[in-house]
């Protein structure tokens, strides 16, 4: 059975590689359509060029950048409003247009905590994506964004409590708390070891973040290969169904 098409929606360049790079690479290598929408940073910045390189490595097409400013980096999109300050309905409409144009089977985004560190842009991307996935299937919402399309499910990239021991020692010097979910909330655990080389190459393509050192790409770049694998060879997701199964009763899964 062919793997389903995926649309990832993430806050910043590098998020796609860190939290879903293995699944994106797996689906692309199997011939499935994959793409990524990035909420922040302008297309004319170095980080946009790094994103393009990472997506090429993952097989996820050209960048789809909404171009809003990062909550903590005004220079990310000079003259643009911070992503978190844009009217919610405007953001939903922007994302609905991408969903209806790409017509994915599944959508992946951040969990409600905004992944491990709870960045406000991650949390807001979760909110916007959850609403946009619903709105995309309703013909009277955002009719200017194209014909309705309802993805089968929304997958939230997350980390279970059991992953804390692996990550805590590396994040301790940054002073960041780790936000994880009970293990029983996880619906899909994916071993991405066969695609790990591509995932790590995509993470390291984000050279601006690697040079920062304390960012996740910087931490991963500094680790020996064995420790890298321990951190990023598994991806965890929480599935939310957004459409009823078809006449055959088939449920589309990662």
C-alpha positions in Angstrom: 0.0 0.0 0.0 1.5 3.4 -1.0 2.4 5.8 1.8 0.1 8.8 2.3 1.0 12.3 1.2 2.2 14.6 4.1 2.1 18.4 4.6 4.2 19.5 7.6 3.4 22.9 9.2 6.1 24.2 11.5 7.0 27.5 13.1 10.7 28.0 12.1 13.3 26.8 9.6 14.8 23.7 11.3 11.6 22.5 13.1 10.7 20.3 10.1 14.0 18.4 10.3 14.2 18.1 14.0 10.7 16.8 14.8 9.5 15.1 11.6 12.6 14.8 9.3 12.6 11.0 9.5 9.0 10.6 8.5 9.2 13.2 5.8 12.3 11.4 4.3 10.6 8.0 4.6 7.5 9.1 2.7 9.5 11.0 0.0 11.8 8.0 -0.6 8.7 5.8 -1.0 7.3 8.1 -3.7 4.7 9.9 -1.6 4.2 13.7 -2.0 5.6 15.7 0.9 5.8 19.4 1.5 6.4 21.8 4.4 4.9 25.2 5.3 7.0 27.4 7.6 5.3 30.2 9.5 8.2 32.6 10.2 11.3 34.1 8.5 11.4 36.0 5.3 12.2 34.1 2.0 15.2 36.4 1.4 17.1 35.5 4.5 20.0 33.1 5.0 17.8 30.8 7.0 15.4 30.5 4.1 18.2 29.3 1.9 19.2 26.8 4.6 15.5 25.6 4.8 15.6 25.0 1.0 18.7 22.9 1.4 17.1 20.9 4.2 13.9 20.3 2.3 16.0 19.1 -0.7 17.7 16.6 1.5 14.4 15.4 2.8 12.7 15.3 -0.6 10.0 17.8 0.6 9.9 20.2 -2.3 10.4 23.9 -2.3 9.9 26.1 0.8 6.4 27.4 1.4 7.1 30.4 3.8 4.3 32.5 5.3 7.1 35.1 6.0 6.0 36.4 9.4 8.4 37.6 12.0 9.7 35.2 14.7 8.4 36.2 18.2 12.0 36.4 19.4 13.8 37.7 16.3 12.4 40.8 14.7 15.2 40.7 12.0 13.7 37.5 10.8 11.2 39.4 8.6 11.9 43.2 8.7 8.7 45.3 8.5 6.4 42.2 9.0 4.2 41.6 12.0 5.2 39.0 14.5 3.5 35.7 13.7 1.8 35.6 17.1 0.3 39.1 16.5 -1.3 38.5 13.1 -5.1 38.2 13.2 -5.9 34.5 13.7 -8.4 34.3 10.9 -5.8 35.8 8.5 -3.3 33.1 9.4 -5.9 30.3 9.1 -6.8 31.6 5.6 -3.1 31.6 4.6 -2.7 28.0 5.7 -6.0 26.8 4.3 -4.7 28.0 0.9 -1.7 25.7 1.2 -3.8 22.7 2.4 -6.2 23.1 -0.5 -3.5 23.5 -3.1 -1.4 20.6 -1.9 -4.3 18.3 -0.9 -2.4 16.2 1.7 -3.7 13.0 3.1 -2.1 13.9 6.5 -0.9 17.1 8.2 1.9 17.2 10.8 2.5 20.0 13.2 3.7 20.8 16.7 1.9 19.5 19.8 -0.1 21.7 22.1 3.0 22.4 24.3 5.0 23.6 21.3 7.3 20.6 21.6 10.1 20.3 24.2 10.8 23.9 24.9 7.3 25.5 24.4 8.4 28.3 22.0 5.4 30.7 21.6 5.7 30.4 17.8 5.5 26.6 18.1 2.4 26.8 20.3 0.7 29.3 18.0 1.5 27.2 14.9 -0.2 24.3 16.6 -3.4 26.4 17.2 -3.5 27.8 13.7 -2.9 24.4 12.1 -5.6 22.6 14.1 -8.1 25.2 13.1 -7.0 25.4 9.5 -7.2 21.6 9.0 -10.9 21.9 10.0 -11.5 25.0 7.9 -9.9 23.5 4.8 -12.8 21.0 4.4 -15.6 23.6 4.8 -16.6 25.2 1.5 -18.0 28.4 3.2 -14.8 29.1 5.1 -12.2 31.0 3.1 -13.7 30.4 -0.3 -11.0 32.5 -1.9 -8.4 29.9 -0.9 -9.6 27.2 -3.3 -11.9 24.2 -3.4 -12.4 22.4 -0.1 -10.1 19.6 0.9 -10.2 17.6 4.2 -7.0 15.8 5.3 -7.7 12.5 6.9 -5.8 13.2 10.1 -3.7 15.7 12.0 -0.5 14.4 13.6 1.1 16.2 16.5 4.8 15.8 16.8 5.7 15.3 20.4 7.9 13.7 23.0 6.8 11.2 25.7 7.9 11.4 29.4 10.1 8.4 28.8 12.2 10.4 26.4 13.3 12.9 29.1 16.4 11.0 30.3 17.8 11.1 26.7 17.3 14.8 26.3 17.6 16.3 29.7 21.4 16.1 30.1 21.8 17.9 26.8 19.3 20.7 27.5 20.4 21.2 31.1 23.1 23.8 30.2 20.4 25.9 28.4 18.2 26.2 31.5 15.2 25.1 29.4 12.4 23.0 30.9 11.3 20.0 28.9 7.6 19.7 28.0 6.6 16.1 27.4 3.3 14.1 27.4 2.4 10.9 29.2 3.5 7.9 27.2 0.0 6.6 26.9 -0.9 9.6 24.8 1.4 8.6 22.0 -0.5 6.9 19.1 2.4 6.5 16.7 6.0 5.7 17.4 8.2 5.7 14.3 11.7 4.3 14.2 13.4 6.5 11.6 16.8 4.8 11.8 16.8 3.9 8.1 16.4 7.5 7.2 18.6 8.9 10.0 21.5 10.0 7.8 19.1 12.2 5.8 17.4 13.6 8.9 20.7 14.5 10.5 22.0 16.1 7.3 18.9 18.1 7.1 19.2 19.3 10.7 22.9 20.3 10.1 21.9 22.2 6.9 20.5 24.8 9.3 24.0 26.2 9.8 22.8 29.5 11.4 21.3 27.5 14.3 24.2 25.1 14.4 26.6 28.0 15.0 24.4 29.3 17.9 25.5 26.2 19.8 22.7 26.2 22.4 20.0 25.6 19.8 18.9 22.0 19.1 20.8 21.8 15.8 23.9 23.1 17.6 23.5 20.6 20.4 23.1 17.7 17.9 26.1 18.9 15.8 28.3 18.7 18.8 27.4 15.1 19.7 29.1 11.8 18.8 27.2 9.8 16.2 25.9 7.3 18.8 24.4 10.0 20.9 22.8 11.7 17.9 21.1 8.5 17.0 19.8 8.0 20.6 18.2 11.5 20.5 16.7 11.6 17.0 16.2 8.1 15.7 12.6 7.9 17.0 9.7 10.2 16.2 6.5 10.3 18.3 3.1 11.5 17.3 -0.4 12.0 18.6 -3.0 11.3 15.9 -6.3 13.3 15.7 -8.8 12.0 13.1 -10.3 14.8 11.1 -12.4 12.8 8.5 -14.4 9.7 8.7 -13.0 6.6 6.9 -14.0 6.1 3.3 -16.6 3.4 2.1 -13.9 0.7 2.5 -13.3 1.6 6.1 -9.7 2.2 5.4 -7.9 4.5 7.9 -5.0 6.4 6.5 -2.0 6.3 8.9 1.6 7.4 8.9 
